[in-house]
Amino acid sequence: MTLSPAPQERGESMMSIGSVLARLRDDFPDVTISKIRFLESEGLITPERAPSGYRRFNESDYQRLRFVLTAQRDRYLPLKVIREQLDAMDQEEHSRVTMLSSARGTVAPATDFGVRGGRIAREELIERTGADTGFITELMRNGLLSAGAGGFFDEDAVRLVEAAAALANYGLQTRHLRAFKVSADREAGLVGQIASPIAKGKGTGARDRADELVREIAALSVTLHTQLVKAAVRDILD
């Protein structure tokens, strides 16, 4: 079996965990070294270790981190689902490398995990969603949408506005959507009771484990809510 050369032998520059953190901070201001270590402990990334024991990341490790963080932030996916997606991508890449290696005796470049991120200004939110400024104002006035530090929004806000606009096309005005907010606040209280003790626990990665639990429960609650609504509507229509 022919082994792939080490990153250093391929001419790749290696980064410390601090350097990786600095590159991620513009698009993921809340990311921490603890978060990166947590993702490593969960098997999402596998940086090399220098003889001194320090983690050394290559560009593929960095892009993989961006993929994971974006999937969590923009699609609110639990790690189990993200891991399955990464495994599928790794398998596809392995098959492609094997085919190219057999045909040309070369190794193909690593999978590009690059994704878009960043803070979103109000003007960009309007441009990306197609909503007018009055609709955005109504969502904020009814407590359905809020801006973060500096008045910026995030990717979750984009999807929220898009969903609210789609519902508005069916005749549901923003005042009708407040019922969803009340329900979400109640669910948040229940989830918080479960996740809070974990977040306050001792040990590295306690907050990250709590965040992951919240994602898992949120994904399950969405599925449950959908099934309950479908069942209730069937009863109404029957």
ZADRENMI-259113 format. One line per field, with one value per residue: residue in three letters; y, x, z of N, C-alpha, C in turn. Coordinates in nm, 3 decimals. Each point is the difference from the previous one (the first is absolute). Layout:
% residues N
code = c(ALA | ...)
n_y = c(Y | ...)
n_x = c(X | ...)
n_z = c(Z | ...)
ca_y = c(Y | ...)
ca_x = c(X | ...)
ca_z = c(Z | ...)
c_y = c(Y | ...)
c_x = c(X | ...)
c_z = c(Z | ...)
***
This chain:
% residues 238
code = c(MET | THR | LEU | SER | PRO | ALA | PRO | GLN | GLU | ARG | GLY | GLU | SER | MET | MET | SER | ILE | GLY | SER | VAL | LEU | ALA | ARG | LEU | ARG | ASP | ASP | PHE | PRO | ASP | VAL | THR | ILE | SER | LYS | ILE | ARG | PHE | LEU | GLU | SER | GLU | GLY | LEU | ILE | THR | PRO | GLU | ARG | ALA | PRO | SER | GLY | TYR | ARG | ARG | PHE | ASN | GLU | SER | ASP | TYR | GLN | ARG | LEU | ARG | PHE | VAL | LEU | THR | ALA | GLN | ARG | ASP | ARG | TYR | LEU | PRO | LEU | LYS | VAL | ILE | ARG | GLU | GLN | LEU | ASP | ALA | MET | ASP | GLN | GLU | GLU | HIS | SER | ARG | VAL | THR | MET | LEU | SER | SER | ALA | ARG | GLY | THR | VAL | ALA | PRO | ALA | THR | ASP | PHE | GLY | VAL | ARG | GLY | GLY | ARG | ILE | ALA | ARG | GLU | GLU | LEU | ILE | GLU | ARG | THR | GLY | ALA | ASP | THR | GLY | PHE | ILE | THR | GLU | LEU | MET | ARG | ASN | GLY | LEU | LEU | SER | ALA | GLY | ALA | GLY | GLY | PHE | PHE | ASP | GLU | ASP | ALA | VAL | ARG | LEU | VAL | GLU | ALA | ALA | ALA | ALA | LEU | ALA | ASN | TYR | GLY | LEU | GLN | THR | ARG | HIS | LEU | ARG | ALA | PHE | LYS | VAL | SER | ALA | ASP | ARG | GLU | ALA | GLY | LEU | VAL | GLY | GLN | ILE | ALA | SER | PRO | ILE | ALA | LYS | GLY | LYS | GLY | THR | GLY | ALA | ARG | ASP | ARG | ALA | ASP | GLU | LEU | VAL | ARG | GLU | ILE | ALA | ALA | LEU | SER | VAL | THR | LEU | HIS | THR | GLN | LEU | VAL | LYS | ALA | ALA | VAL | ARG | ASP | ILE | LEU | ASP)
n_y = c(-0.120 | 0.096 | 0.051 | 0.086 | 0.091 | 0.026 | 0.083 | -0.016 | -0.132 | 0.028 | 0.060 | -0.064 | 0.121 | -0.020 | -0.006 | 0.088 | -0.048 | 0.079 | -0.044 | -0.122 | 0.021 | 0.060 | -0.103 | -0.072 | 0.084 | 0.037 | -0.126 | -0.041 | 0.119 | -0.096 | -0.039 | -0.106 | 0.005 | 0.022 | 0.080 | 0.046 | 0.006 | 0.056 | 0.071 | 0.021 | 0.022 | 0.067 | 0.013 | 0.128 | 0.024 | -0.021 | 0.111 | 0.023 | -0.076 | 0.114 | -0.029 | 0.132 | -0.054 | 0.110 | 0.046 | -0.065 | 0.108 | -0.073 | 0.039 | -0.130 | -0.004 | 0.111 | -0.045 | -0.109 | 0.074 | 0.072 | -0.116 | -0.051 | 0.107 | 0.000 | -0.131 | 0.025 | 0.103 | -0.041 | -0.128 | 0.039 | -0.059 | -0.111 | -0.026 | -0.077 | 0.095 | 0.096 | -0.086 | -0.029 | 0.132 | 0.022 | -0.103 | 0.046 | 0.124 | -0.052 | -0.076 | 0.104 | 0.076 | -0.098 | -0.018 | 0.132 | 0.007 | -0.107 | 0.050 | 0.122 | -0.057 | -0.080 | 0.110 | 0.083 | -0.079 | 0.082 | 0.091 | -0.009 | 0.130 | 0.047 | -0.058 | 0.085 | 0.031 | 0.086 | 0.090 | 0.057 | 0.105 | 0.047 | 0.123 | 0.014 | 0.104 | 0.094 | 0.082 | -0.075 | 0.006 | 0.125 | 0.021 | -0.073 | 0.060 | 0.117 | 0.005 | 0.074 | 0.122 | 0.024 | -0.106 | 0.040 | 0.124 | -0.053 | -0.076 | 0.107 | 0.073 | -0.112 | 0.032 | -0.008 | 0.119 | -0.027 | 0.116 | -0.041 | -0.023 | 0.130 | -0.060 | -0.098 | -0.068 | -0.121 | -0.117 | -0.020 | 0.126 | -0.037 | -0.115 | 0.071 | 0.100 | -0.091 | -0.067 | 0.111 | 0.034 | -0.125 | 0.006 | 0.118 | -0.075 | -0.074 | 0.128 | -0.056 | 0.097 | 0.098 | 0.061 | -0.073 | 0.044 | 0.091 | -0.076 | 0.005 | 0.131 | 0.008 | -0.082 | 0.074 | 0.106 | -0.062 | -0.036 | 0.125 | 0.031 | -0.090 | 0.039 | 0.125 | -0.053 | -0.060 | 0.105 | 0.078 | -0.110 | -0.038 | 0.115 | -0.019 | -0.115 | -0.076 | 0.040 | -0.027 | 0.098 | 0.039 | 0.124 | -0.053 | -0.083 | 0.107 | 0.072 | -0.107 | -0.011 | 0.130 | -0.016 | -0.102 | 0.064 | 0.108 | -0.082 | -0.066 | 0.117 | 0.037 | -0.119 | 0.004 | 0.127 | -0.034 | -0.110 | 0.075 | 0.094 | -0.089 | -0.062 | 0.118 | 0.035 | -0.122 | 0.016 | 0.119 | -0.056 | -0.096)
n_x = c(0.085 | -0.033 | 0.072 | -0.099 | 0.073 | 0.077 | -0.084 | 0.097 | -0.005 | -0.132 | 0.074 | -0.089 | -0.048 | 0.055 | -0.115 | 0.026 | -0.050 | 0.096 | 0.081 | -0.045 | 0.008 | 0.116 | 0.020 | -0.047 | 0.067 | 0.042 | -0.011 | 0.078 | -0.050 | -0.090 | 0.071 | 0.034 | 0.115 | -0.077 | -0.065 | 0.116 | 0.045 | -0.119 | 0.006 | 0.123 | -0.041 | -0.087 | 0.125 | -0.040 | 0.107 | 0.107 | 0.031 | 0.114 | 0.086 | 0.058 | 0.129 | -0.019 | -0.089 | 0.050 | -0.124 | 0.005 | -0.057 | -0.051 | 0.005 | 0.015 | 0.081 | 0.058 | 0.000 | 0.044 | 0.079 | 0.028 | 0.013 | 0.066 | 0.075 | 0.011 | 0.018 | 0.075 | 0.068 | 0.018 | 0.027 | 0.068 | 0.094 | -0.047 | 0.094 | -0.098 | -0.083 | 0.071 | 0.017 | -0.129 | -0.020 | 0.080 | -0.057 | -0.117 | 0.037 | 0.042 | -0.110 | -0.073 | 0.066 | -0.014 | -0.124 | -0.013 | 0.060 | -0.069 | -0.105 | 0.024 | 0.023 | -0.101 | -0.069 | 0.042 | -0.023 | -0.106 | 0.013 | -0.134 | -0.026 | 0.012 | -0.107 | -0.066 | 0.023 | 0.049 | -0.041 | -0.116 | 0.047 | -0.018 | 0.019 | -0.128 | 0.024 | -0.078 | 0.079 | 0.100 | -0.055 | -0.029 | 0.124 | 0.046 | -0.092 | 0.024 | 0.014 | -0.107 | 0.044 | -0.122 | 0.022 | 0.126 | -0.048 | -0.099 | 0.091 | 0.078 | -0.100 | -0.026 | 0.127 | -0.024 | 0.055 | 0.125 | 0.064 | 0.121 | 0.122 | -0.003 | -0.114 | 0.091 | -0.037 | -0.054 | 0.055 | -0.016 | 0.038 | 0.091 | 0.020 | 0.009 | 0.065 | 0.076 | 0.005 | 0.024 | 0.084 | 0.047 | -0.005 | 0.060 | 0.063 | -0.010 | 0.028 | 0.111 | -0.057 | 0.086 | -0.116 | -0.027 | 0.118 | -0.058 | -0.100 | 0.070 | 0.013 | -0.126 | -0.034 | 0.078 | -0.051 | -0.118 | 0.022 | 0.041 | -0.107 | -0.070 | 0.047 | -0.019 | -0.111 | 0.000 | 0.023 | -0.069 | -0.042 | -0.015 | -0.057 | -0.058 | 0.009 | 0.078 | 0.119 | 0.099 | -0.056 | -0.024 | 0.034 | 0.104 | 0.013 | -0.020 | 0.082 | 0.079 | -0.021 | 0.015 | 0.102 | 0.040 | -0.028 | 0.063 | 0.092 | 0.001 | 0.007 | 0.083 | 0.060 | 0.003 | 0.040 | 0.082 | 0.032 | 0.011 | 0.061 | 0.074 | 0.017 | 0.025 | 0.075 | 0.051 | 0.000 | 0.051 | 0.080 | 0.013)
n_z = c(0.000 | -0.088 | 0.095 | 0.027 | -0.061 | 0.103 | 0.067 | 0.092 | -0.032 | 0.010 | 0.087 | 0.079 | 0.024 | 0.118 | 0.065 | 0.094 | 0.112 | 0.047 | -0.097 | 0.021 | 0.129 | -0.025 | -0.083 | 0.099 | 0.078 | -0.121 | -0.038 | 0.099 | 0.034 | 0.011 | -0.104 | 0.070 | 0.064 | 0.105 | -0.084 | -0.045 | 0.125 | 0.027 | -0.111 | 0.044 | 0.124 | -0.080 | -0.043 | 0.010 | 0.072 | -0.074 | 0.065 | -0.064 | 0.061 | 0.038 | -0.012 | 0.006 | -0.085 | -0.059 | -0.014 | -0.117 | -0.052 | -0.100 | -0.126 | -0.024 | 0.106 | -0.047 | -0.126 | 0.057 | 0.075 | -0.107 | -0.061 | 0.104 | 0.018 | -0.133 | -0.003 | 0.107 | -0.049 | -0.125 | 0.030 | 0.105 | -0.071 | 0.056 | 0.087 | 0.044 | -0.039 | 0.062 | 0.100 | -0.016 | -0.008 | 0.101 | 0.063 | -0.045 | 0.038 | 0.115 | 0.002 | -0.037 | 0.089 | 0.089 | -0.045 | 0.004 | 0.119 | 0.038 | -0.060 | 0.051 | 0.117 | -0.024 | -0.039 | 0.098 | 0.106 | 0.011 | 0.096 | -0.002 | -0.019 | 0.124 | 0.056 | -0.077 | 0.127 | -0.089 | 0.087 | -0.024 | 0.058 | 0.123 | 0.048 | 0.021 | -0.076 | 0.050 | -0.069 | 0.044 | 0.122 | -0.027 | -0.043 | 0.099 | 0.075 | -0.057 | 0.133 | 0.017 | 0.015 | -0.052 | -0.079 | -0.022 | -0.013 | -0.073 | -0.058 | -0.004 | -0.043 | -0.067 | 0.014 | -0.131 | -0.013 | 0.027 | 0.010 | -0.035 | 0.048 | 0.015 | 0.031 | 0.007 | -0.110 | 0.012 | -0.036 | 0.131 | 0.004 | -0.089 | 0.061 | 0.113 | -0.060 | -0.060 | 0.116 | 0.069 | -0.098 | 0.002 | 0.133 | -0.016 | -0.092 | 0.111 | 0.025 | 0.046 | 0.068 | 0.020 | 0.018 | -0.109 | -0.041 | 0.077 | -0.045 | -0.113 | 0.021 | 0.039 | -0.101 | -0.080 | 0.061 | -0.010 | -0.125 | -0.021 | 0.073 | -0.069 | -0.118 | 0.042 | 0.050 | -0.119 | -0.080 | 0.083 | 0.062 | -0.128 | -0.038 | 0.120 | -0.067 | 0.070 | -0.036 | -0.084 | -0.068 | 0.126 | -0.032 | -0.063 | 0.102 | 0.077 | -0.075 | 0.000 | 0.131 | 0.007 | -0.084 | 0.073 | 0.113 | -0.049 | -0.053 | 0.116 | 0.063 | -0.099 | 0.004 | 0.134 | -0.004 | -0.098 | 0.066 | 0.108 | -0.071 | -0.066 | 0.117 | 0.059 | -0.105 | 0.004 | 0.131 | -0.027 | -0.091 | 0.090)
ca_y = c(0.120 | 0.125 | 0.100 | 0.139 | 0.073 | 0.088 | 0.135 | 0.075 | -0.049 | 0.049 | 0.143 | 0.071 | 0.068 | -0.047 | 0.109 | -0.032 | 0.017 | 0.144 | 0.055 | -0.043 | 0.079 | 0.136 | -0.001 | -0.028 | 0.099 | 0.098 | -0.057 | -0.070 | 0.074 | -0.068 | -0.124 | 0.003 | -0.114 | -0.110 | -0.052 | -0.077 | -0.123 | -0.083 | -0.061 | -0.104 | -0.112 | -0.067 | -0.066 | 0.076 | 0.040 | -0.081 | 0.067 | -0.073 | 0.044 | 0.016 | -0.078 | 0.067 | -0.022 | 0.105 | -0.030 | 0.066 | -0.007 | 0.039 | 0.074 | -0.087 | 0.003 | 0.130 | 0.001 | -0.094 | 0.073 | 0.097 | -0.075 | -0.041 | 0.118 | 0.059 | -0.091 | 0.023 | 0.135 | 0.036 | -0.101 | -0.049 | -0.146 | -0.066 | -0.058 | -0.131 | 0.021 | 0.056 | -0.110 | -0.085 | 0.071 | -0.002 | -0.136 | -0.020 | 0.078 | -0.067 | -0.121 | 0.044 | 0.049 | -0.116 | -0.070 | 0.084 | -0.005 | -0.133 | -0.007 | 0.085 | -0.056 | -0.116 | 0.044 | 0.092 | -0.013 | 0.125 | 0.018 | 0.118 | 0.092 | -0.029 | 0.053 | 0.140 | 0.016 | 0.143 | 0.042 | 0.143 | 0.039 | 0.140 | 0.076 | 0.048 | 0.129 | 0.005 | 0.016 | -0.129 | -0.089 | 0.035 | -0.040 | -0.146 | -0.062 | 0.061 | 0.066 | 0.146 | 0.048 | 0.001 | -0.135 | -0.024 | 0.078 | -0.067 | -0.119 | 0.043 | 0.060 | -0.109 | -0.085 | -0.120 | 0.018 | 0.097 | 0.016 | -0.024 | 0.109 | 0.089 | 0.007 | -0.099 | -0.123 | -0.118 | -0.083 | -0.043 | 0.108 | -0.012 | -0.107 | 0.041 | 0.096 | -0.072 | -0.081 | 0.091 | 0.055 | -0.108 | -0.013 | 0.119 | -0.024 | -0.080 | 0.082 | 0.011 | 0.126 | -0.010 | -0.012 | -0.140 | -0.079 | 0.011 | -0.128 | -0.084 | 0.051 | -0.042 | -0.144 | -0.018 | 0.042 | -0.106 | -0.112 | 0.041 | -0.017 | -0.143 | -0.044 | 0.064 | -0.075 | -0.120 | 0.032 | 0.088 | -0.071 | -0.047 | 0.117 | 0.046 | -0.107 | 0.019 | -0.070 | 0.068 | -0.028 | -0.014 | 0.085 | -0.054 | -0.118 | 0.051 | 0.053 | -0.112 | -0.058 | 0.090 | -0.025 | -0.130 | 0.011 | 0.090 | -0.075 | -0.093 | 0.076 | 0.042 | -0.118 | -0.026 | 0.108 | -0.021 | -0.114 | 0.039 | 0.091 | -0.079 | -0.082 | 0.088 | 0.050 | -0.112 | -0.010 | 0.112 | -0.020 | -0.122)
ca_x = c(-0.085 | 0.076 | -0.055 | 0.009 | 0.103 | -0.044 | -0.027 | 0.124 | 0.067 | -0.075 | 0.021 | -0.107 | 0.037 | -0.077 | -0.045 | -0.031 | -0.141 | -0.022 | -0.009 | -0.129 | -0.101 | 0.005 | -0.060 | -0.143 | -0.069 | -0.077 | -0.130 | -0.055 | 0.058 | -0.021 | 0.078 | 0.106 | 0.091 | -0.074 | -0.091 | 0.079 | 0.041 | -0.119 | -0.028 | 0.102 | -0.034 | -0.115 | 0.044 | -0.034 | 0.127 | 0.111 | 0.128 | 0.120 | 0.066 | 0.145 | 0.068 | -0.020 | -0.138 | -0.089 | -0.078 | 0.043 | -0.109 | 0.027 | -0.112 | -0.117 | -0.056 | -0.066 | -0.123 | -0.091 | -0.054 | -0.097 | -0.119 | -0.071 | -0.052 | -0.107 | -0.115 | -0.063 | -0.055 | -0.095 | -0.105 | -0.031 | 0.009 | 0.074 | 0.127 | -0.023 | -0.033 | 0.119 | 0.097 | -0.043 | 0.029 | 0.146 | 0.040 | -0.038 | 0.093 | 0.131 | -0.008 | 0.000 | 0.134 | 0.090 | -0.024 | 0.053 | 0.147 | 0.041 | -0.015 | 0.100 | 0.132 | 0.016 | 0.009 | 0.111 | 0.106 | 0.007 | -0.099 | -0.082 | -0.004 | -0.099 | -0.134 | -0.017 | -0.111 | -0.022 | -0.139 | -0.015 | -0.050 | 0.021 | -0.111 | -0.088 | -0.063 | -0.144 | -0.016 | 0.029 | -0.110 | -0.110 | 0.038 | 0.007 | -0.131 | -0.102 | -0.100 | 0.018 | 0.041 | -0.117 | -0.022 | 0.105 | -0.037 | -0.113 | 0.051 | 0.072 | -0.096 | -0.075 | 0.091 | 0.036 | 0.133 | 0.081 | 0.138 | 0.100 | 0.092 | 0.028 | -0.114 | 0.013 | -0.076 | 0.077 | -0.065 | -0.129 | -0.095 | -0.037 | -0.098 | -0.121 | -0.072 | -0.049 | -0.114 | -0.110 | -0.052 | -0.075 | -0.127 | -0.081 | -0.062 | -0.120 | -0.095 | 0.034 | 0.068 | 0.099 | -0.069 | -0.038 | 0.121 | 0.042 | -0.030 | 0.119 | 0.102 | -0.039 | 0.028 | 0.146 | 0.050 | -0.033 | 0.090 | 0.134 | 0.007 | 0.013 | 0.133 | 0.097 | 0.005 | 0.079 | 0.136 | 0.069 | 0.093 | 0.116 | 0.082 | 0.065 | 0.084 | 0.144 | 0.071 | 0.012 | -0.103 | -0.133 | -0.094 | -0.015 | -0.087 | -0.136 | -0.046 | -0.031 | -0.125 | -0.108 | -0.024 | -0.066 | -0.138 | -0.071 | -0.031 | -0.108 | -0.123 | -0.053 | -0.065 | -0.121 | -0.096 | -0.052 | -0.091 | -0.120 | -0.079 | -0.058 | -0.107 | -0.112 | -0.064 | -0.074 | -0.125 | -0.086 | -0.045 | -0.082)
ca_z = c(0.000 | -0.009 | 0.091 | -0.044 | 0.072 | 0.108 | -0.048 | -0.016 | -0.119 | -0.116 | -0.007 | 0.068 | 0.124 | 0.113 | 0.087 | 0.139 | 0.031 | 0.012 | -0.135 | -0.054 | 0.070 | -0.053 | -0.133 | 0.011 | 0.083 | -0.076 | -0.036 | 0.116 | 0.114 | 0.128 | 0.009 | 0.100 | -0.005 | 0.063 | -0.101 | -0.096 | 0.068 | 0.014 | -0.130 | -0.018 | 0.088 | -0.058 | -0.122 | -0.120 | -0.058 | 0.052 | -0.028 | 0.038 | 0.123 | -0.008 | 0.104 | 0.128 | 0.042 | -0.047 | -0.120 | -0.121 | -0.096 | -0.137 | -0.060 | -0.002 | 0.136 | 0.017 | -0.079 | 0.064 | 0.115 | -0.052 | -0.040 | 0.121 | 0.068 | -0.081 | 0.007 | 0.130 | 0.009 | -0.104 | -0.017 | 0.136 | -0.006 | 0.109 | -0.043 | -0.060 | -0.141 | -0.065 | -0.013 | -0.110 | -0.123 | -0.018 | -0.036 | -0.139 | -0.081 | 0.007 | -0.081 | -0.139 | -0.031 | -0.002 | -0.126 | -0.109 | 0.008 | -0.042 | -0.145 | -0.063 | 0.028 | -0.088 | -0.139 | -0.027 | 0.100 | 0.077 | 0.104 | -0.024 | 0.114 | 0.104 | -0.021 | 0.040 | 0.093 | 0.013 | 0.010 | 0.020 | 0.131 | 0.026 | 0.056 | -0.106 | 0.026 | -0.032 | -0.144 | -0.062 | 0.036 | -0.090 | -0.136 | -0.012 | 0.023 | -0.085 | 0.083 | 0.007 | 0.133 | 0.087 | 0.049 | 0.100 | 0.118 | 0.064 | 0.067 | 0.119 | 0.092 | 0.061 | 0.075 | -0.074 | -0.057 | 0.076 | -0.046 | 0.102 | 0.029 | -0.112 | -0.091 | -0.106 | 0.007 | -0.038 | -0.101 | 0.052 | -0.029 | -0.142 | -0.015 | 0.070 | -0.084 | -0.117 | 0.043 | 0.034 | -0.126 | -0.067 | 0.072 | -0.032 | -0.130 | 0.026 | 0.075 | 0.142 | 0.027 | 0.108 | 0.129 | 0.015 | 0.025 | 0.140 | 0.066 | -0.017 | 0.091 | 0.136 | 0.007 | 0.000 | 0.131 | 0.096 | -0.029 | 0.042 | 0.145 | 0.028 | -0.043 | 0.089 | 0.126 | -0.024 | -0.042 | 0.094 | 0.090 | -0.076 | -0.031 | 0.123 | 0.051 | 0.000 | -0.106 | -0.127 | -0.099 | 0.060 | -0.074 | -0.134 | 0.011 | 0.021 | -0.129 | -0.088 | 0.050 | -0.043 | -0.142 | -0.013 | 0.046 | -0.091 | -0.122 | 0.032 | 0.027 | -0.130 | -0.058 | 0.077 | -0.028 | -0.136 | 0.001 | 0.075 | -0.084 | -0.109 | 0.055 | 0.037 | -0.123 | -0.057 | 0.076 | -0.040 | -0.137 | -0.010)
c_y = c(0.124 | 0.105 | 0.139 | 0.071 | 0.087 | 0.140 | 0.080 | -0.041 | 0.046 | 0.152 | 0.081 | 0.067 | -0.048 | 0.116 | -0.051 | 0.021 | 0.149 | 0.067 | -0.036 | 0.083 | 0.141 | 0.008 | -0.018 | 0.115 | 0.100 | -0.050 | -0.069 | 0.064 | -0.070 | -0.126 | 0.017 | -0.120 | -0.122 | -0.065 | -0.087 | -0.132 | -0.096 | -0.071 | -0.109 | -0.122 | -0.080 | -0.066 | 0.073 | 0.049 | -0.083 | 0.067 | -0.087 | 0.055 | 0.009 | -0.085 | 0.059 | -0.020 | 0.105 | -0.044 | 0.080 | -0.023 | 0.034 | 0.067 | -0.085 | -0.005 | 0.128 | 0.004 | -0.094 | 0.065 | 0.101 | -0.069 | -0.035 | 0.120 | 0.064 | -0.087 | 0.017 | 0.135 | 0.026 | -0.099 | -0.066 | -0.152 | -0.055 | -0.068 | -0.136 | 0.012 | 0.053 | -0.108 | -0.092 | 0.066 | -0.002 | -0.139 | -0.029 | 0.074 | -0.064 | -0.124 | 0.034 | 0.046 | -0.116 | -0.076 | 0.077 | -0.005 | -0.134 | -0.013 | 0.082 | -0.055 | -0.119 | 0.044 | 0.080 | -0.014 | 0.124 | 0.001 | 0.128 | 0.092 | -0.033 | 0.062 | 0.143 | 0.012 | 0.148 | 0.036 | 0.149 | 0.028 | 0.150 | 0.068 | 0.066 | 0.131 | -0.003 | 0.008 | -0.132 | -0.100 | 0.023 | -0.049 | -0.152 | -0.067 | 0.054 | 0.068 | 0.151 | 0.041 | 0.002 | -0.137 | -0.034 | 0.072 | -0.066 | -0.125 | 0.036 | 0.057 | -0.108 | -0.100 | -0.127 | 0.005 | 0.103 | 0.000 | -0.025 | 0.122 | 0.083 | 0.011 | -0.099 | -0.121 | -0.118 | -0.082 | -0.051 | 0.104 | -0.007 | -0.105 | 0.035 | 0.094 | -0.070 | -0.083 | 0.088 | 0.059 | -0.105 | -0.021 | 0.118 | -0.016 | -0.086 | 0.074 | 0.012 | 0.127 | -0.017 | -0.013 | -0.144 | -0.086 | 0.010 | -0.127 | -0.095 | 0.042 | -0.043 | -0.147 | -0.026 | 0.038 | -0.108 | -0.120 | 0.032 | -0.017 | -0.145 | -0.051 | 0.057 | -0.074 | -0.125 | 0.033 | 0.080 | -0.074 | -0.049 | 0.116 | 0.049 | -0.106 | 0.031 | -0.076 | 0.078 | -0.041 | -0.013 | 0.082 | -0.054 | -0.124 | 0.043 | 0.055 | -0.112 | -0.068 | 0.085 | -0.023 | -0.132 | 0.011 | 0.089 | -0.072 | -0.096 | 0.074 | 0.049 | -0.114 | -0.030 | 0.103 | -0.021 | -0.112 | 0.033 | 0.092 | -0.078 | -0.084 | 0.083 | 0.050 | -0.112 | -0.016 | 0.110 | -0.024 | -0.121 | 0.027)
c_x = c(0.088 | -0.065 | 0.015 | 0.108 | -0.058 | -0.020 | 0.128 | 0.073 | -0.071 | 0.014 | -0.109 | 0.053 | -0.092 | -0.032 | -0.020 | -0.149 | -0.034 | -0.014 | -0.132 | -0.113 | -0.006 | -0.065 | -0.151 | -0.078 | -0.084 | -0.140 | -0.068 | 0.055 | -0.013 | 0.084 | 0.115 | 0.092 | -0.068 | -0.094 | 0.074 | 0.044 | -0.118 | -0.031 | 0.103 | -0.034 | -0.118 | 0.033 | -0.034 | 0.124 | 0.111 | 0.133 | 0.117 | 0.054 | 0.149 | 0.065 | -0.018 | -0.142 | -0.098 | -0.073 | 0.053 | -0.107 | 0.049 | -0.125 | -0.127 | -0.068 | -0.081 | -0.133 | -0.104 | -0.065 | -0.106 | -0.131 | -0.085 | -0.067 | -0.115 | -0.124 | -0.074 | -0.071 | -0.113 | -0.114 | -0.038 | 0.002 | 0.072 | 0.125 | -0.017 | -0.025 | 0.121 | 0.105 | -0.036 | 0.029 | 0.150 | 0.048 | -0.032 | 0.094 | 0.138 | 0.002 | 0.004 | 0.138 | 0.099 | -0.016 | 0.058 | 0.152 | 0.051 | -0.005 | 0.107 | 0.141 | 0.029 | 0.024 | 0.127 | 0.115 | 0.019 | -0.109 | -0.076 | 0.002 | -0.111 | -0.134 | -0.008 | -0.122 | -0.038 | -0.148 | -0.005 | -0.053 | 0.016 | -0.123 | -0.078 | -0.065 | -0.145 | -0.022 | 0.025 | -0.111 | -0.119 | 0.030 | -0.006 | -0.135 | -0.108 | -0.110 | 0.023 | 0.028 | -0.117 | -0.027 | 0.101 | -0.035 | -0.114 | 0.044 | 0.071 | -0.097 | -0.079 | 0.090 | 0.044 | 0.142 | 0.075 | 0.141 | 0.095 | 0.085 | 0.027 | -0.114 | 0.005 | -0.088 | 0.091 | -0.078 | -0.135 | -0.108 | -0.046 | -0.108 | -0.132 | -0.084 | -0.059 | -0.124 | -0.121 | -0.062 | -0.081 | -0.135 | -0.091 | -0.070 | -0.126 | -0.101 | 0.028 | 0.082 | 0.094 | -0.066 | -0.047 | 0.119 | 0.049 | -0.029 | 0.118 | 0.109 | -0.030 | 0.031 | 0.150 | 0.060 | -0.027 | 0.093 | 0.142 | 0.017 | 0.019 | 0.139 | 0.107 | 0.013 | 0.086 | 0.147 | 0.079 | 0.095 | 0.126 | 0.093 | 0.078 | 0.091 | 0.148 | 0.061 | -0.001 | -0.114 | -0.139 | -0.103 | -0.024 | -0.088 | -0.145 | -0.057 | -0.040 | -0.130 | -0.119 | -0.033 | -0.074 | -0.147 | -0.081 | -0.040 | -0.116 | -0.132 | -0.063 | -0.074 | -0.132 | -0.109 | -0.064 | -0.103 | -0.130 | -0.090 | -0.069 | -0.117 | -0.123 | -0.075 | -0.080 | -0.135 | -0.097 | -0.059 | -0.090 | -0.147)
c_z = c(0.000 | 0.087 | -0.059 | 0.079 | 0.108 | -0.053 | -0.023 | -0.127 | -0.127 | -0.012 | 0.066 | 0.126 | 0.110 | 0.093 | 0.142 | 0.024 | 0.016 | -0.136 | -0.065 | 0.062 | -0.057 | -0.138 | 0.007 | 0.061 | -0.079 | -0.031 | 0.117 | 0.128 | 0.134 | 0.016 | 0.098 | -0.021 | 0.061 | -0.100 | -0.100 | 0.061 | 0.017 | -0.131 | -0.032 | 0.085 | -0.053 | -0.134 | -0.128 | -0.073 | 0.064 | -0.034 | 0.043 | 0.132 | -0.024 | 0.109 | 0.140 | 0.053 | -0.048 | -0.127 | -0.118 | -0.107 | -0.140 | -0.058 | -0.004 | 0.137 | 0.022 | -0.075 | 0.059 | 0.122 | -0.044 | -0.039 | 0.123 | 0.067 | -0.077 | 0.003 | 0.132 | 0.004 | -0.099 | -0.016 | 0.132 | 0.006 | 0.122 | -0.054 | -0.066 | -0.149 | -0.075 | -0.021 | -0.115 | -0.135 | -0.030 | -0.040 | -0.146 | -0.094 | -0.001 | -0.087 | -0.148 | -0.043 | -0.010 | -0.132 | -0.117 | -0.002 | -0.050 | -0.152 | -0.071 | 0.021 | -0.091 | -0.143 | -0.027 | 0.098 | 0.082 | 0.104 | -0.025 | 0.121 | 0.096 | -0.033 | 0.052 | 0.089 | 0.013 | -0.002 | 0.028 | 0.140 | 0.019 | 0.059 | -0.114 | 0.041 | -0.043 | -0.150 | -0.073 | 0.029 | -0.093 | -0.142 | -0.018 | 0.013 | -0.093 | 0.079 | 0.000 | 0.144 | 0.098 | 0.060 | 0.108 | 0.129 | 0.076 | 0.075 | 0.129 | 0.103 | 0.074 | 0.071 | -0.070 | -0.053 | 0.083 | -0.055 | 0.116 | 0.023 | -0.125 | -0.099 | -0.113 | 0.026 | -0.036 | -0.101 | 0.048 | -0.031 | -0.146 | -0.017 | 0.070 | -0.086 | -0.122 | 0.036 | 0.030 | -0.127 | -0.075 | 0.066 | -0.029 | -0.134 | 0.013 | 0.086 | 0.148 | 0.022 | 0.120 | 0.136 | 0.025 | 0.041 | 0.144 | 0.078 | -0.012 | 0.098 | 0.143 | 0.020 | 0.008 | 0.135 | 0.106 | -0.019 | 0.048 | 0.151 | 0.040 | -0.034 | 0.091 | 0.133 | -0.014 | -0.023 | 0.103 | 0.095 | -0.071 | -0.030 | 0.121 | 0.060 | -0.009 | -0.117 | -0.130 | -0.094 | 0.056 | -0.078 | -0.140 | 0.001 | 0.020 | -0.131 | -0.095 | 0.043 | -0.045 | -0.147 | -0.021 | 0.039 | -0.093 | -0.128 | 0.024 | 0.022 | -0.129 | -0.066 | 0.070 | -0.032 | -0.138 | -0.002 | 0.073 | -0.081 | -0.111 | 0.051 | 0.034 | -0.122 | -0.067 | 0.070 | -0.041 | -0.137 | -0.017 | 0.033)
***
